[in-house]
Structure formats: C-alpha cells, structure tokens
Amino acid sequence: MNLSVLKTIKAERLKLRRSPVWLAFFILPVISAFFGTANYTLNQGILKSEWYSLWTQHTLFLCYMFMPALIGTYCSYLWRLEHMRSNWNSFLTAPVSFLSLYLGKFVQAAMMIAAGNLWIFFLYLLCGKICGLPGLPPAAVLACFGCGILGGMVVCCVQLALSMRIRSFAIPIGIGLAGGIGGLLFTNKGLGLYYPYSLYSLGMRANNPKLKLDTGVFAISCIVYMILFSLLSVSGLKRHEN
C-alpha cells in the first residue's frame, strides 16, 4: 500500500472521529443476537442442532436486513462531507490519485465490516455459552465469518458507488435494505452468486450453516463485483472533476 493511499486512509479516519455511525455497528448486532437467542431458547424442542440452530436464529434478520442497511449507512456517511457545500472541489484537488481517494473510503468501510463480523462472532459465542451449548462452534460455522467479510466488501463497493452519485443520505440506505431483502429471493432461486447483495448472506450461510458453498467460485464472484464497482466509482470521480 503506497504512501498516498495511507494518507487518504488517515484523512478518512479523521473525518469519522467521534462519528455516531460507529455505534450502529455495535448496537444492531446486539439486538439481532438478543432476539435470535430468545427465539432459539423458546424453540429448543424444534431447534435441536445446538450451535447450528443458534446460528440460524442469529442470522435470520442480520444478514438480509440489518447488515446491508448498516453498510449502506456507513458508506453514505463516508460521502456525506463531500456532498456538503463545495467540499467536492477540495476533495478532488487533493494531491493524490482518484484511485487513492477511493481506496481511502473503501479501506475504512472494509475495516468496519471486518470489525462488525468479529463482533457478531463474539456475540454468537457468548450467547451460545449463555444457552449452555457445549464446546466451541463447529468449523463450518467459523468458516462463515471469513466468507462473510469478503461478501460484505462487495456490498460496500456497491454502496460506495451509489452514495458517491446520490446526494441524499437516506436513499442509498434504503437501496441497501431493499438489496439485502432481494438477496434472499436470489439465494432461494440458486442465483445468489450472481447478485452482489446476496454475497454477504451467502458467505455467512445465513439460516443454513451446513450449506455447501464452492468457495473458489464464491471468491471469484466477489472479486469480479468488487473490481467492477470500484472501477465505476473511480470513473465517477473522474467525470465529477469534469
């Protein structure tokens, strides 16, 4: 990572200092974990697969609704300052490349997704122990988090491209929420790998931790979408300058 990218990352971090948007990444997963654990506890007569069953309840709303909306919120906030007054002029005249400007925002969003997934894993583990589940979660569940981070980065790239073009703070968030719900439909039809908003829930094996996922094809799909939407964002910056 070159010096100009590191500078843009530092600049974006300074913009986000004392930002309330960080709280949402910690509060909403707690709410989701609470309801998921409560539902698991009340239905243990039906949900008999222990760690697997708890996972299905924890991801019931988190992967299809909360996280896409949270990622949309964070990406909108990353572009919020540029959309205010004449800040686009100072942003685009920074002595770094357009790619570096974009990567500064992308890396911040990717770090938040990784931190958010680690928090989700901690809550899942904690709730499992509170419920008295033995041992540790199965390896199949642990593998979900790495794929979930990669799939979340795809949603991040889509939302950054949208938030850069749409001045409204709320509209991209609504698109993220709708995209996450739409991801459920595509996944149910076996088309999750071809729809960017499905990739987070698919990587996390939402509601089905035993799902057989071809990780090679999954990774290729994620990388293609990340490159595509990143290129769209960088080209958008070039057009915005003109």
Phi, psi and chi 1 to 4 in degrees:
 res  aa     phi    psi   chi1   chi2   chi3   chi4
   1 MET       -  121.9 -168.7  174.9  -67.3      -
   2 ASN   -78.8  172.6   60.9   38.7      -      -
   3 LEU   -63.7  -37.8 -175.6   60.0      -      -
   4 SER   -65.3  -36.8   62.1      -      -      -
   5 VAL   -67.1  -41.9  175.0      -      -      -
   6 LEU   -61.2  -37.0  -68.3  175.2      -      -
   7 LYS   -66.0  -41.5  -72.8 -179.8  177.6  178.6
   8 THR   -68.7  -35.7   58.4      -      -      -
   9 ILE   -62.6  -44.2  -66.1  171.4      -      -
  10 LYS   -63.2  -40.5 -177.4  178.5  179.9  179.6
  11 ALA   -64.1  -42.1      -      -      -      -
  12 GLU   -66.3  -35.8  -66.9  -62.3  -29.5      -
  13 ARG   -65.1  -39.0 -173.8  175.1  -60.8  136.3
  14 LEU   -64.5  -37.1  -70.4  173.1      -      -
  15 LYS   -64.0  -31.2  -67.8  178.5 -173.3  177.5
  16 LEU   -91.3   -0.2  -66.7  168.4      -      -
  17 ARG   -60.4  133.3 -177.4  176.0  -66.1  177.2
  18 ARG    62.7   21.0  -61.3 -173.2 -178.6   89.1
  19 SER   -75.5  133.0  165.3      -      -      -
  20 PRO   -72.3  -12.6   27.0  -35.0      -      -
  21 VAL   -65.3  -25.2   76.0      -      -      -
  22 TRP   -60.8  -35.1  -72.1   77.4      -      -
  23 LEU   -61.2  -34.8  -65.9  174.7      -      -
  24 ALA   -61.9  -35.2      -      -      -      -
  25 PHE   -68.5  -18.5  -89.5   86.3      -      -
  26 PHE  -102.0  -32.5  -68.2   93.8      -      -
  27 ILE   -78.2  -48.7  -66.7  173.8      -      -
  28 LEU   -62.8  -42.2  -75.3 -178.1      -      -
  29 PRO   -61.1  -30.9  -29.1   38.2      -      -
  30 VAL   -65.6  -43.5  170.2      -      -      -
  31 ILE   -61.9  -45.4  -63.9  172.1      -      -
  32 SER   -62.5  -42.1  178.8      -      -      -
  33 ALA   -65.3  -38.3      -      -      -      -
  34 PHE   -62.4  -50.9  173.2   79.2      -      -
  35 PHE   -68.3  -37.3  -75.9  108.6      -      -
  36 GLY   -63.9  -42.4      -      -      -      -
  37 THR   -67.9  -40.9  -57.4      -      -      -
  38 ALA   -61.8  -42.5      -      -      -      -
  39 ASN   -66.0  -38.8 -163.5   47.1      -      -
  40 TYR   -63.9  -45.0  169.3   75.5      -      -
  41 THR   -62.2  -39.6  -57.4      -      -      -
  42 LEU   -77.7  -14.6  -66.4  172.6      -      -
  43 ASN  -125.1   33.3  -67.1  -79.5      -      -
  44 GLN   -67.7  -17.6  -75.1 -174.5  -38.2      -
  45 GLY   -68.5  -25.3      -      -      -      -
  46 ILE  -101.5  -41.7  -57.5  172.4      -      -
  47 LEU   -90.3   93.6  -56.0  171.0      -      -
  48 LYS  -110.4   11.1  -62.2 -178.8  178.6 -179.6
  49 SER   -98.6   19.0  -62.9      -      -      -
  50 GLU    51.7 -113.4  -62.6 -175.1  -26.2      -
  51 TRP   -58.0  -38.9  -74.8  106.1      -      -
  52 TYR   -63.8  -43.8  -73.4  116.9      -      -
  53 SER   -65.4  -40.4  -65.7      -      -      -
  54 LEU   -61.6  -37.9 -179.0   63.4      -      -
  55 TRP   -63.4  -40.6 -179.8 -111.0      -      -
  56 THR   -61.2  -35.6   63.5      -      -      -
  57 GLN   -77.1  -35.4  -58.5  -50.3  -59.4      -
  58 HIS   -68.7  -31.1  -89.5 -131.1      -      -
  59 THR   -97.2    3.1   57.0      -      -      -
  60 LEU   -56.2  -49.4 -172.8   61.0      -      -
  61 PHE  -108.3  -25.7  -63.8  107.2      -      -
  62 LEU   -58.3  -50.7  178.8   71.4      -      -
  63 CYS   -78.1  -29.2  -67.7      -      -      -
  64 TYR   -95.5  -20.7  -66.3  113.8      -      -
  65 MET  -126.3  -59.3  -63.1  177.2   63.9      -
  66 PHE   -64.2  -52.5  -72.1  166.1      -      -
  67 MET   -67.2  -44.0  -80.4  -56.4  -71.9      -
  68 PRO   -58.5  -39.1  -27.2   36.5      -      -
  69 ALA   -69.2  -37.9      -      -      -      -
  70 LEU   -65.3  -43.7  -82.2  173.7      -      -
  71 ILE   -62.5  -40.6  -65.1  171.3      -      -
  72 GLY   -61.5  -40.2      -      -      -      -
  73 THR   -63.8  -45.8  -58.7      -      -      -
  74 TYR   -64.9  -43.2 -164.7   68.0      -      -
  75 CYS   -67.3  -36.7  -69.3      -      -      -
  76 SER   -63.4  -39.5  -75.6      -      -      -
  77 TYR   -67.4  -34.8 -162.2   89.4      -      -
  78 LEU   -62.5  -30.8  -76.6  170.1      -      -
  79 TRP   -97.7   -4.1  -74.5  108.1      -      -
  80 ARG   -59.1  -45.6  179.0  172.9  175.7  -92.3
  81 LEU   -64.3  -38.5 -173.8   61.3      -      -
  82 GLU   -65.7  -30.1  -84.9   63.0   58.0      -
  83 HIS   -81.1   -5.3  -72.1  -47.0      -      -
  84 MET   -92.6  135.1  -64.1  172.0   63.3      -
  85 ARG    49.7 -129.5  -63.7 -176.3  -69.0  -83.2
  86 SER  -111.2   32.3   58.7      -      -      -
  87 ASN   -68.7  -19.8  -72.0  -20.0      -      -
  88 TRP   -59.1  -38.3  -93.7  110.7      -      -
  89 ASN   -61.4  -48.1  -66.0  -26.7      -      -
  90 SER   -69.1  -33.9   58.1      -      -      -
  91 PHE   -64.8  -46.1  178.9   72.9      -      -
  92 LEU   -76.9  -18.0  -67.5  173.4      -      -
  93 THR   -95.1    7.3   54.5      -      -      -
  94 ALA   -61.8  143.1      -      -      -      -
  95 PRO   -77.2   49.9   30.5  -35.7      -      -
  96 VAL  -139.2  167.2  -65.1      -      -      -
  97 SER   -74.5  162.2   66.6      -      -      -
  98 PHE   -62.5  -36.2  -68.1  123.0      -      -
  99 LEU   -62.2  -41.1  178.5   59.4      -      -
 100 SER   -64.9  -39.5  -64.6      -      -      -
 101 LEU   -60.6  -43.5  -69.8  173.2      -      -
 102 TYR   -68.0  -44.3  169.1   75.3      -      -
 103 LEU   -63.6  -30.7  -72.6  176.1      -      -
 104 GLY   -58.2  -42.5      -      -      -      -
 105 LYS   -75.8  -40.8  -64.9 -175.1 -178.1  -64.6
 106 PHE   -63.2  -43.9  170.8   73.1      -      -
 107 VAL   -63.1  -39.9  170.3      -      -      -
 108 GLN   -61.4  -44.4  -76.1  -61.8  -44.7      -
 109 ALA   -66.2  -41.3      -      -      -      -
 110 ALA   -63.7  -38.7      -      -      -      -
 111 MET   -64.2  -38.0  -71.2  171.5   61.1      -
 112 MET   -67.8  -38.9  177.7   52.4   69.4      -
 113 ILE   -63.1  -44.0  -67.6  166.3      -      -
 114 ALA   -63.2  -44.8      -      -      -      -
 115 ALA   -63.9  -39.8      -      -      -      -
 116 GLY   -62.8  -40.9      -      -      -      -
 117 ASN   -68.7  -36.0 -103.2   34.0      -      -
 118 LEU   -64.4  -38.5  -71.9  173.7      -      -
 119 TRP   -65.0  -41.9  177.6 -124.2      -      -
 120 ILE   -61.2  -42.7  -69.5  166.4      -      -
 121 PHE   -63.3  -43.0  170.7   72.3      -      -
 122 PHE   -61.5  -44.4  173.1   77.7      -      -
 123 LEU   -63.1  -40.7  -69.2  172.8      -      -
 124 TYR   -62.0  -45.7  169.9   64.6      -      -
 125 LEU   -64.8  -44.7 -177.3   61.7      -      -
 126 LEU   -61.9  -46.2  176.4   63.8      -      -
 127 CYS   -65.1  -35.9  -68.5      -      -      -
 128 GLY   -61.8  -41.7      -      -      -      -
 129 LYS   -69.4  -37.3  -72.2  -54.9  175.4 -178.3
 130 ILE   -61.8  -35.6  -69.3  173.4      -      -
 131 CYS   -79.0   -5.6  -68.0      -      -      -
 132 GLY    83.3   21.3      -      -      -      -
 133 LEU   -71.7  139.7  -63.1 -177.9      -      -
 134 PRO   -79.0  151.1   30.0  -35.6      -      -
 135 GLY    61.6 -147.4      -      -      -      -
 136 LEU  -114.7  163.4  -65.4  173.8      -      -
 137 PRO   -59.5  149.2  -23.0   33.4      -      -
 138 PRO   -61.5  156.0  -18.9   31.0      -      -
 139 ALA   -59.1  -32.1      -      -      -      -
 140 ALA   -62.2  -35.7      -      -      -      -
 141 VAL   -74.3  -41.7  173.5      -      -      -
 142 LEU   -59.9  -36.0  -62.1  177.9      -      -
 143 ALA   -66.7  -21.8      -      -      -      -
 144 CYS   -63.2  -31.7  -63.8      -      -      -
 145 PHE   -70.7  -39.6  -70.9   93.0      -      -
 146 GLY   -64.4  -45.2      -      -      -      -
 147 CYS   -66.1  -33.2  -68.8      -      -      -
 148 GLY   -64.7  -38.8      -      -      -      -
 149 ILE   -63.1  -43.9  -69.4  172.5      -      -
 150 LEU   -64.0  -44.7 -172.7   58.7      -      -
 151 GLY   -64.5  -35.9      -      -      -      -
 152 GLY   -65.0  -32.3      -      -      -      -
 153 MET   -65.8  -31.2  -70.8 -178.4 -177.7      -
 154 VAL   -64.6  -48.2  174.2      -      -      -
 155 VAL   -59.3  -38.1  179.1      -      -      -
 156 CYS   -59.2  -46.1  164.4      -      -      -
 157 CYS   -63.1  -40.7  -71.0      -      -      -
 158 VAL   -64.1  -46.4  177.4      -      -      -
 159 GLN   -69.6  -34.0  -69.5  -64.0  138.9      -
 160 LEU   -64.5  -40.7  -76.6  174.1      -      -
 161 ALA   -64.1  -39.7      -      -      -      -
 162 LEU   -69.6  -46.9  -71.0  171.1      -      -
 163 SER   -67.7  -26.5  -64.0      -      -      -
 164 MET   -67.4  -35.7 -175.3 -173.5   70.8      -
 165 ARG   -90.3  -27.5  -70.1  168.1  171.3   78.6
 166 ILE  -102.1  117.5  -58.5  172.3      -      -
 167 ARG   -70.5  -27.4  -64.8 -178.0   64.4   86.2
 168 SER   -64.5  138.6  168.1      -      -      -
 169 PHE   -76.1  -35.4 -178.0   81.8      -      -
 170 ALA   -84.4  -34.6      -      -      -      -
 171 ILE   -59.1  -47.8  -68.8  176.0      -      -
 172 PRO   -60.9  -31.7  -25.0   36.4      -      -
 173 ILE   -65.6  -43.3  -60.3  173.0      -      -
 174 GLY   -61.7  -38.6      -      -      -      -
 175 ILE   -64.7  -40.2  -65.6  173.8      -      -
 176 GLY   -62.1  -42.8      -      -      -      -
 177 LEU   -64.0  -46.6  177.1   59.3      -      -
 178 ALA   -63.8  -38.7      -      -      -      -
 179 GLY   -63.7  -40.3      -      -      -      -
 180 GLY   -64.3  -42.5      -      -      -      -
 181 ILE   -66.1  -40.2  -64.3  172.1      -      -
 182 GLY   -62.5  -29.5      -      -      -      -
 183 GLY   -61.0  -31.0      -      -      -      -
 184 LEU   -63.9  -40.8  176.4   60.7      -      -
 185 LEU   -65.5  -44.7  -58.4  176.2      -      -
 186 PHE   -65.9  -39.4  -83.6   81.6      -      -
 187 THR   -65.1  -41.4  -59.5      -      -      -
 188 ASN   -64.7  -26.2  -73.5  -19.7      -      -
 189 LYS   -91.5    5.4  -67.9 -178.4  179.0  -65.0
 190 GLY    76.9   18.6      -      -      -      -
 191 LEU  -112.7   17.7  -59.8  173.4      -      -
 192 GLY   -59.1  -33.9      -      -      -      -
 193 LEU   -68.8  -14.3  -71.2  170.6      -      -
 194 TYR  -107.7    6.3  -51.3  104.8      -      -
 195 TYR  -126.9  117.8 -179.3   63.7      -      -
 196 PRO   -58.3  -35.5   17.8  -30.3      -      -
 197 TYR   -74.4  -12.4  -75.9  100.1      -      -
 198 SER   -83.1  -17.3  -65.6      -      -      -
 199 LEU   -70.4  -31.2  -67.5  172.7      -      -
 200 TYR   -67.2  -52.1  178.0   71.4      -      -
 201 SER   -65.0  -34.2   57.5      -      -      -
 202 LEU   -68.3  -43.3 -166.2   61.5      -      -
 203 GLY   -63.0  -36.2      -      -      -      -
 204 MET   -80.9   -4.3  -66.1  -76.0  -84.4      -
 205 ARG    51.0   48.4  -80.8   74.8  149.7 -173.3
 206 ALA   -54.1  128.0      -      -      -      -
 207 ASN    67.8    0.9  -59.2  -30.6      -      -
 208 ASN  -154.1   73.9 -174.9    9.6      -      -
 209 PRO   -65.0  -13.7   24.0  -33.3      -      -
 210 LYS   -91.1    4.7  -63.3 -179.3 -179.6  179.9
 211 LEU   -59.6  131.6  174.3   70.0      -      -
 212 LYS   -81.6  112.6  -61.4  -63.4 -178.2 -178.9
 213 LEU  -115.4  126.8  179.3   66.8      -      -
 214 ASP   -75.6   97.5 -171.5  -30.7      -      -
 215 THR   -64.5  -29.3   53.8      -      -      -
 216 GLY   -65.8  -49.0      -      -      -      -
 217 VAL   -64.8  -39.8  175.2      -      -      -
 218 PHE   -60.0  -47.3  173.3   80.1      -      -
 219 ALA   -63.2  -40.9      -      -      -      -
 220 ILE   -63.0  -44.3  -69.3  171.9      -      -
 221 SER   -60.0  -44.2 -179.2      -      -      -
 222 CYS   -62.6  -45.6  -71.3      -      -      -
 223 ILE   -64.2  -42.2  -68.8  169.3      -      -
 224 VAL   -60.8  -46.7  168.2      -      -      -
 225 TYR   -66.5  -37.9  -86.8  120.8      -      -
 226 MET   -63.7  -43.5  -72.4  169.0   65.1      -
 227 ILE   -65.5  -43.9  -67.9  173.4      -      -
 228 LEU   -59.9  -52.2  173.0   61.9      -      -
 229 PHE   -74.8  -26.5  -76.8   97.7      -      -
 230 SER   -67.8  -41.7  -65.2      -      -      -
 231 LEU   -63.0  -39.1  -70.0  174.1      -      -
 232 LEU   -61.8  -40.4  -72.3  173.2      -      -
 233 SER   -67.7  -44.2  -67.5      -      -      -
 234 VAL   -65.5  -42.2  173.6      -      -      -
 235 SER   -65.5  -32.8   63.9      -      -      -
 236 GLY   -64.9  -37.3      -      -      -      -
 237 LEU   -63.8  -40.5  -72.2  174.2      -      -
 238 LYS   -65.0  -40.6  -65.8  177.7  179.7  178.6
 239 ARG   -68.6  -35.1  -70.7 -164.6  -59.6  -88.6
 240 HIS   -65.0  -33.9 -153.6  -71.4      -      -
 241 GLU   -65.0  -34.3 -177.6 -169.7   35.8      -
 242 ASN   -84.3      -  -60.8  -35.2      -      -
